[in-house]
Amino acid sequence: TPLFSSTRFSFSSQEGSLPVFADKLMFQDMLSALLEQFAVSRIDQISLETGKNGMEILLLVAPGGDGKPFRLRETKMLYFQHSMKIAGGKFDRIIVDEKEIYRFIFS
């Protein structure tokens, strides 16, 4: 069974084109790894949203669906933070309305 066969994705953009300077392959690997963590945890809906916060360009990735709790392990958080730093950005987690949102941040 394909990993994302039962996963629904939604995408929205608050802004138009948002150019970033980063290592493309490293970023793609990080995004894929995060999405895979959701999929193996049986998160059936994932939302992705792009936007800006001042001079920062953001990609927000949030698990959704049937309300299953999800929390990325601390070792994975450290891995993503370190890898995104190498790629030219930052990675963090915020909580909004008791829901975790993972942010890829580029300056």
SEKEKOL-253767 format. One record per atom (N, C-alpha, C): residue number from 0; residue in three letters; chain; atom name; x, y, z. Coordinates in steps of 0.02 Angstrom, whole numbers, plus 50000, padded with zeros to 5 digits. Atoms other than C-alpha are relative to their C-alpha. Last residue first. Layout:
residues N
[NUM,"ALA","A","CA",[X,Y,Z]];
...
end
This chain:
residues 107
[106,"SER","A","N",[49990,49927,49995]];
[106,"SER","A","CA",[50742,51728,50294]];
[106,"SER","A","C",[50007,50031,49933]];
[105,"PHE","A","N",[49944,49976,50041]];
[105,"PHE","A","CA",[50669,51552,50276]];
[105,"PHE","A","C",[50003,50076,50006]];
[104,"ILE","A","N",[49992,49927,50001]];
[104,"ILE","A","CA",[50559,51463,50403]];
[104,"ILE","A","C",[50062,50018,49960]];
[103,"PHE","A","N",[49936,49992,50035]];
[103,"PHE","A","CA",[50491,51285,50394]];
[103,"PHE","A","C",[50005,50075,49989]];
[102,"ARG","A","N",[49983,49945,50046]];
[102,"ARG","A","CA",[50354,51280,50524]];
[102,"ARG","A","C",[50070,49993,49972]];
[101,"TYR","A","N",[49928,50003,50012]];
[101,"TYR","A","CA",[50267,51134,50609]];
[101,"TYR","A","C",[50017,50051,49947]];
[100,"ILE","A","N",[49985,49979,50069]];
[100,"ILE","A","CA",[50094,51165,50679]];
[100,"ILE","A","C",[50076,50002,49994]];
[99,"GLU","A","N",[49930,49987,50018]];
[99,"GLU","A","CA",[50034,51076,50834]];
[99,"GLU","A","C",[50006,50017,49927]];
[98,"LYS","A","N",[49980,50037,50060]];
[98,"LYS","A","CA",[49851,51097,50881]];
[98,"LYS","A","C",[50072,50018,49983]];
[97,"GLU","A","N",[49983,50069,49980]];
[97,"GLU","A","CA",[49793,51149,51055]];
[97,"GLU","A","C",[50019,49956,49941]];
[96,"ASP","A","N",[50063,50034,49984]];
[96,"ASP","A","CA",[49714,51307,50980]];
[96,"ASP","A","C",[50011,49925,50014]];
[95,"VAL","A","N",[50055,49953,50009]];
[95,"VAL","A","CA",[49882,51355,50905]];
[95,"VAL","A","C",[49935,49962,50012]];
[94,"ILE","A","N",[50065,50029,49982]];
[94,"ILE","A","CA",[50040,51265,50960]];
[94,"ILE","A","C",[49948,50056,49995]];
[93,"ILE","A","N",[50041,49956,49960]];
[93,"ILE","A","CA",[50204,51308,50876]];
[93,"ILE","A","C",[49935,49964,50015]];
[92,"ARG","A","N",[50068,50024,49988]];
[92,"ARG","A","CA",[50342,51194,50813]];
[92,"ARG","A","C",[49964,50053,50042]];
[91,"ASP","A","N",[50025,49999,49931]];
[91,"ASP","A","CA",[50507,51244,50738]];
[91,"ASP","A","C",[49928,49975,50003]];
[90,"PHE","A","N",[50058,50043,49992]];
[90,"PHE","A","CA",[50618,51229,50586]];
[90,"PHE","A","C",[49979,50005,50072]];
[89,"LYS","A","N",[50012,50021,49931]];
[89,"LYS","A","CA",[50745,51356,50525]];
[89,"LYS","A","C",[49938,49955,50000]];
[88,"GLY","A","N",[50061,49976,49968]];
[88,"GLY","A","CA",[50821,51398,50357]];
[88,"GLY","A","C",[49997,49978,50072]];
[87,"GLY","A","N",[50006,49927,50005]];
[87,"GLY","A","CA",[50976,51385,50249]];
[87,"GLY","A","C",[49937,50027,50032]];
[86,"ALA","A","N",[50034,49983,50063]];
[86,"ALA","A","CA",[50983,51198,50210]];
[86,"ALA","A","C",[49992,50075,49991]];
[85,"ILE","A","N",[49952,50013,50054]];
[85,"ILE","A","CA",[51112,51170,50349]];
[85,"ILE","A","C",[49970,50021,49933]];
[84,"LYS","A","N",[49947,49950,49992]];
[84,"LYS","A","CA",[50995,51254,50474]];
[84,"LYS","A","C",[50052,49992,49945]];
[83,"MET","A","N",[50023,49938,50030]];
[83,"MET","A","CA",[50854,51149,50404]];
[83,"MET","A","C",[50051,50056,50008]];
[82,"SER","A","N",[50001,50006,50073]];
[82,"SER","A","CA",[50952,50991,50440]];
[82,"SER","A","C",[49977,50064,49966]];
[81,"HIS","A","N",[49931,50001,50024]];
[81,"HIS","A","CA",[50990,51040,50620]];
[81,"HIS","A","C",[50002,49999,49924]];
[80,"GLN","A","N",[49970,49935,49986]];
[80,"GLN","A","CA",[50811,51089,50659]];
[80,"GLN","A","C",[50071,50004,49973]];
[79,"PHE","A","N",[50027,49951,50048]];
[79,"PHE","A","CA",[50741,50934,50572]];
[79,"PHE","A","C",[50031,50069,50011]];
[78,"TYR","A","N",[49977,50018,50067]];
[78,"TYR","A","CA",[50857,50817,50669]];
[78,"TYR","A","C",[49976,50051,49948]];
[77,"LEU","A","N",[49929,49980,50004]];
[77,"LEU","A","CA",[50823,50906,50833]];
[77,"LEU","A","C",[50029,49986,49931]];
[76,"MET","A","N",[49998,49927,50001]];
[76,"MET","A","CA",[50636,50890,50806]];
[76,"MET","A","C",[50071,50025,49992]];
[75,"LYS","A","N",[50018,49979,50068]];
[75,"LYS","A","CA",[50658,50706,50761]];
[75,"LYS","A","C",[50001,50076,49994]];
[74,"THR","A","N",[49942,50016,50041]];
[74,"THR","A","CA",[50750,50675,50926]];
[74,"THR","A","C",[49987,50019,49927]];
[73,"GLU","A","N",[49948,49949,49991]];
[73,"GLU","A","CA",[50612,50769,51017]];
[73,"GLU","A","C",[50061,49986,49958]];
[72,"ARG","A","N",[49952,50015,49947]];
[72,"ARG","A","CA",[50478,50655,50946]];
[72,"ARG","A","C",[50055,50053,50003]];
[71,"LEU","A","N",[49937,50023,50027]];
[71,"LEU","A","CA",[50349,50740,50835]];
[71,"LEU","A","C",[50048,49988,50058]];
[70,"ARG","A","N",[49945,49960,49976]];
[70,"ARG","A","CA",[50183,50754,50922]];
[70,"ARG","A","C",[50064,49969,49974]];
[69,"PHE","A","N",[49936,50011,50033]];
[69,"PHE","A","CA",[50020,50693,50851]];
[69,"PHE","A","C",[50050,50047,50031]];
[68,"PRO","A","N",[49944,49959,49975]];
[68,"PRO","A","CA",[49853,50673,50936]];
[68,"PRO","A","C",[50064,49981,49963]];
[67,"LYS","A","N",[49950,50041,49967]];
[67,"LYS","A","CA",[49720,50598,50824]];
[67,"LYS","A","C",[50055,50045,50026]];
[66,"GLY","A","N",[49980,49975,49935]];
[66,"GLY","A","CA",[49589,50731,50788]];
[66,"GLY","A","C",[50049,49955,50038]];
[65,"ASP","A","N",[50044,50024,49947]];
[65,"ASP","A","CA",[49500,50642,50646]];
[65,"ASP","A","C",[50022,50019,50071]];
[64,"GLY","A","N",[50041,50060,50009]];
[64,"GLY","A","CA",[49580,50745,50511]];
[64,"GLY","A","C",[49960,49983,50061]];
[63,"GLY","A","N",[50071,49988,49989]];
[63,"GLY","A","CA",[49722,50863,50538]];
[63,"GLY","A","C",[49962,49935,49995]];
[62,"PRO","A","N",[50041,50060,50004]];
[62,"PRO","A","CA",[49911,50870,50544]];
[62,"PRO","A","C",[49927,50017,50014]];
[61,"ALA","A","N",[50039,50019,49941]];
[61,"ALA","A","CA",[49987,51040,50511]];
[61,"ALA","A","C",[49962,49935,49988]];
[60,"VAL","A","N",[50023,50068,50014]];
[60,"VAL","A","CA",[50126,51101,50396]];
[60,"VAL","A","C",[49964,49976,50063]];
[59,"LEU","A","N",[50031,50029,49942]];
[59,"LEU","A","CA",[50163,51287,50389]];
[59,"LEU","A","C",[49971,49932,49981]];
[58,"LEU","A","N",[50041,50055,50022]];
[58,"LEU","A","CA",[50285,51345,50256]];
[58,"LEU","A","C",[49975,49968,50064]];
[57,"LEU","A","N",[50019,50058,49960]];
[57,"LEU","A","CA",[50350,51515,50302]];
[57,"LEU","A","C",[49964,49947,49958]];
[56,"ILE","A","N",[50047,50038,50041]];
[56,"ILE","A","CA",[50444,51658,50221]];
[56,"ILE","A","C",[49988,49934,50035]];
[55,"GLU","A","N",[49995,50073,50003]];
[55,"GLU","A","CA",[50525,51777,50345]];
[55,"GLU","A","C",[49947,49970,49953]];
[54,"MET","A","N",[49953,50018,50053]];
[54,"MET","A","CA",[50545,51963,50313]];
[54,"MET","A","C",[50007,49925,49992]];
[53,"GLY","A","N",[49947,49950,50007]];
[53,"GLY","A","CA",[50390,52008,50413]];
[53,"GLY","A","C",[50044,49983,49940]];
[52,"ASN","A","N",[50003,49970,49934]];
[52,"ASN","A","CA",[50295,51846,50435]];
[52,"ASN","A","C",[50057,50050,50001]];
[51,"LYS","A","N",[49944,49959,49977]];
[51,"LYS","A","CA",[50258,51783,50261]];
[51,"LYS","A","C",[49986,50024,50071]];
[50,"GLY","A","N",[50014,49931,49982]];
[50,"GLY","A","CA",[50148,51645,50193]];
[50,"GLY","A","C",[50063,50036,50021]];
[49,"THR","A","N",[49942,49955,50006]];
[49,"THR","A","CA",[50136,51467,50134]];
[49,"THR","A","C",[49979,50070,50019]];
[48,"GLU","A","N",[50017,49931,50013]];
[48,"GLU","A","CA",[50009,51340,50195]];
[48,"GLU","A","C",[50064,50041,49996]];
[47,"LEU","A","N",[49939,49962,50012]];
[47,"LEU","A","CA",[50013,51151,50199]];
[47,"LEU","A","C",[49979,50070,49981]];
[46,"SER","A","N",[50006,49935,50033]];
[46,"SER","A","CA",[49872,51049,50274]];
[46,"SER","A","C",[50068,50033,49995]];
[45,"ILE","A","N",[49942,49957,49988]];
[45,"ILE","A","CA",[49882,50863,50310]];
[45,"ILE","A","C",[49988,50065,49962]];
[44,"GLN","A","N",[50007,49935,50034]];
[44,"GLN","A","CA",[49733,50745,50326]];
[44,"GLN","A","C",[50059,50043,50021]];
[43,"ASP","A","N",[50032,50007,50066]];
[43,"ASP","A","CA",[49733,50559,50367]];
[43,"ASP","A","C",[49990,50065,49962]];
[42,"ILE","A","N",[50034,49936,50007]];
[42,"ILE","A","CA",[49861,50557,50507]];
[42,"ILE","A","C",[49970,50001,49930]];
[41,"ARG","A","N",[50069,50006,50024]];
[41,"ARG","A","CA",[49899,50372,50520]];
[41,"ARG","A","C",[49960,50065,50004]];
[40,"SER","A","N",[50041,49991,49939]];
[40,"SER","A","CA",[50057,50394,50624]];
[40,"SER","A","C",[49926,49999,49983]];
[39,"VAL","A","N",[49991,50061,49960]];
[39,"VAL","A","CA",[50154,50321,50476]];
[39,"VAL","A","C",[49962,50004,50066]];
[38,"ALA","A","N",[50031,50058,50033]];
[38,"ALA","A","CA",[50079,50458,50368]];
[38,"ALA","A","C",[50007,49937,50042]];
[37,"PHE","A","N",[50073,49995,49995]];
[37,"PHE","A","CA",[50121,50602,50485]];
[37,"PHE","A","C",[49967,49936,49974]];
[36,"GLN","A","N",[50015,50009,49929]];
[36,"GLN","A","CA",[50302,50547,50500]];
[36,"GLN","A","C",[49925,50003,50013]];
[35,"GLU","A","N",[49997,50072,49987]];
[35,"GLU","A","CA",[50308,50528,50310]];
[35,"GLU","A","C",[49985,49985,50074]];
[34,"LEU","A","N",[50063,50028,50025]];
[34,"LEU","A","CA",[50252,50709,50290]];
[34,"LEU","A","C",[49997,49924,50013]];
[33,"LEU","A","N",[50054,49979,49955]];
[33,"LEU","A","CA",[50396,50763,50402]];
[33,"LEU","A","C",[49934,49970,49978]];
[32,"ALA","A","N",[49992,50036,49937]];
[32,"ALA","A","CA",[50523,50659,50304]];
[32,"ALA","A","C",[49946,50019,50050]];
[31,"SER","A","N",[50022,50069,50010]];
[31,"SER","A","CA",[50458,50726,50138]];
[31,"SER","A","C",[50004,49960,50065]];
[30,"LEU","A","N",[50073,49999,50007]];
[30,"LEU","A","CA",[50475,50905,50198]];
[30,"LEU","A","C",[49973,49930,49992]];
[29,"MET","A","N",[50029,49984,49935]];
[29,"MET","A","CA",[50652,50873,50260]];
[29,"MET","A","C",[49924,50001,49997]];
[28,"ASP","A","N",[49991,50058,49956]];
[28,"ASP","A","CA",[50706,50784,50100]];
[28,"ASP","A","C",[49967,50013,50068]];
[27,"GLN","A","N",[50048,50052,50023]];
[27,"GLN","A","CA",[50633,50923,49993]];
[27,"GLN","A","C",[50004,49938,50044]];
[26,"PHE","A","N",[50067,49980,49979]];
[26,"PHE","A","CA",[50728,51052,50098]];
[26,"PHE","A","C",[49948,49947,49979]];
[25,"MET","A","N",[50003,50008,49927]];
[25,"MET","A","CA",[50893,50958,50077]];
[25,"MET","A","C",[49930,50018,50025]];
[24,"LEU","A","N",[50004,50072,49985]];
[24,"LEU","A","CA",[50864,50942,49890]];
[24,"LEU","A","C",[49994,49987,50074]];
[23,"LYS","A","N",[50062,50029,50024]];
[23,"LYS","A","CA",[50825,51127,49866]];
[23,"LYS","A","C",[49992,49926,50021]];
[22,"ASP","A","N",[49980,50061,50034]];
[22,"ASP","A","CA",[50967,51197,49971]];
[22,"ASP","A","C",[49937,49961,49983]];
[21,"ALA","A","N",[49987,50057,49957]];
[21,"ALA","A","CA",[50895,51365,50015]];
[21,"ALA","A","C",[50024,49942,49958]];
[20,"PHE","A","N",[49933,50024,50015]];
[20,"PHE","A","CA",[50862,51538,49946]];
[20,"PHE","A","C",[50016,49945,50050]];
[19,"VAL","A","N",[49955,50011,49943]];
[19,"VAL","A","CA",[50677,51575,49947]];
[19,"VAL","A","C",[50067,49976,49974]];
[18,"PRO","A","N",[49934,50030,50014]];
[18,"PRO","A","CA",[50556,51648,49820]];
[18,"PRO","A","C",[50042,49994,50064]];
[17,"LEU","A","N",[49957,49987,49943]];
[17,"LEU","A","CA",[50377,51674,49879]];
[17,"LEU","A","C",[50068,49968,49988]];
[16,"SER","A","N",[49936,50035,50004]];
[16,"SER","A","CA",[50259,51689,49732]];
[16,"SER","A","C",[50044,50021,50058]];
[15,"GLY","A","N",[49987,50027,50067]];
[15,"GLY","A","CA",[50087,51752,49780]];
[15,"GLY","A","C",[50064,49959,50002]];
[14,"GLU","A","N",[49965,49953,50044]];
[14,"GLU","A","CA",[50044,51772,49963]];
[14,"GLU","A","C",[50005,49969,49931]];
[13,"GLN","A","N",[50022,49933,49981]];
[13,"GLN","A","CA",[49928,51688,50086]];
[13,"GLN","A","C",[50028,50053,49953]];
[12,"SER","A","N",[49946,49950,49999]];
[12,"SER","A","CA",[49950,51521,50000]];
[12,"SER","A","C",[49971,50068,50016]];
[11,"SER","A","N",[50022,49931,50010]];
[11,"SER","A","CA",[49841,51369,50027]];
[11,"SER","A","C",[50061,50046,50005]];
[10,"PHE","A","N",[49947,49950,50007]];
[10,"PHE","A","CA",[49867,51183,50012]];
[10,"PHE","A","C",[49968,50068,49991]];
[9,"SER","A","N",[50028,49936,50020]];
[9,"SER","A","CA",[49760,51036,50067]];
[9,"SER","A","C",[50058,50050,49998]];
[8,"PHE","A","N",[49959,49940,49992]];
[8,"PHE","A","CA",[49819,50856,50070]];
[8,"PHE","A","C",[49960,50061,49980]];
[7,"ARG","A","N",[50025,49943,50040]];
[7,"ARG","A","CA",[49715,50700,50097]];
[7,"ARG","A","C",[50043,50061,50017]];
[6,"THR","A","N",[49987,49933,49974]];
[6,"THR","A","CA",[49804,50543,50157]];
[6,"THR","A","C",[49972,50052,49952]];
[5,"SER","A","N",[50060,49978,49965]];
[5,"SER","A","CA",[49734,50369,50125]];
[5,"SER","A","C",[50007,50070,50029]];
[4,"SER","A","N",[50061,50020,50036]];
[4,"SER","A","CA",[49858,50317,49990]];
[4,"SER","A","C",[49936,50023,50035]];
[3,"PHE","A","N",[50048,49945,49997]];
[3,"PHE","A","CA",[50001,50418,50065]];
[3,"PHE","A","C",[49933,49983,49968]];
[2,"LEU","A","N",[50000,49966,49936]];
[2,"LEU","A","CA",[50116,50272,50108]];
[2,"LEU","A","C",[49946,50053,50007]];
[1,"PRO","A","N",[49961,49938,49999]];
[1,"PRO","A","CA",[50073,50169,49954]];
[1,"PRO","A","C",[49990,50039,50065]];
[0,"THR","A","N",[50043,49941,50000]];
[0,"THR","A","CA",[50000,50000,50000]];
[0,"THR","A","C",[50045,50062,50000]];
end
